[in-house]
Structure formats: C-alpha cells, structure tokens
Amino acid sequence: MISAEEIVSRIEGGIEGAKAEVTDIGGGNHWSARVVATSFEGVSLVKRHQMVYATVKDKMLPHDESIHALQLKTLTPAEAAN
C-alpha cells in the first residue's frame, strides 16, 4: 500500500516547483492527483502526465500494485489561477 502523503512527497520531490493534492478515490489503490508546477510551462499535456508517472512508476504495474489507477490534472500556476 501507498499513502496519499507518500504520493505527494514523490511528486513534489520529483518535479521542480510542484505542489500536489492527492485523494484516494477507491480501495487505497485508485488515486486522483492535482499537480500545479512551474515546470509544466510550455510542456504538452502528455509530457506533463509522463513527468508525474515517472515519480511513482515503481509503485505501478508491472513492478507493484500499490497504484492501480492514477487520475491526473496537471496545471501551470497561471492555469490554476483561472
């Protein structure tokens, strides 16, 4: 199992300038994350998601089943302000 706090710590530690909010949306292995980061500026949505997944990939299949699903909302600070 992984906690919301650990996911937040991994995301914020792995993406410069990131602030993350993580919520368990089912069973302790389905999560929703809202990540705001200055390093998302000028980066495509797909690349943003790849950046987040890279911080938790060892907790996802095929390595681990702690995170079965991770729903993402990734924003720059300007996008989050709107």
ABEGO torsion letter per residue (X at the ends): XBBAAAAAAAAAAABBGBBBBBBBAEGGABBBBBBBBAAABGBBAAAAAAAAAAAAAAABOAABAABABBBBBBBBAAAAAX
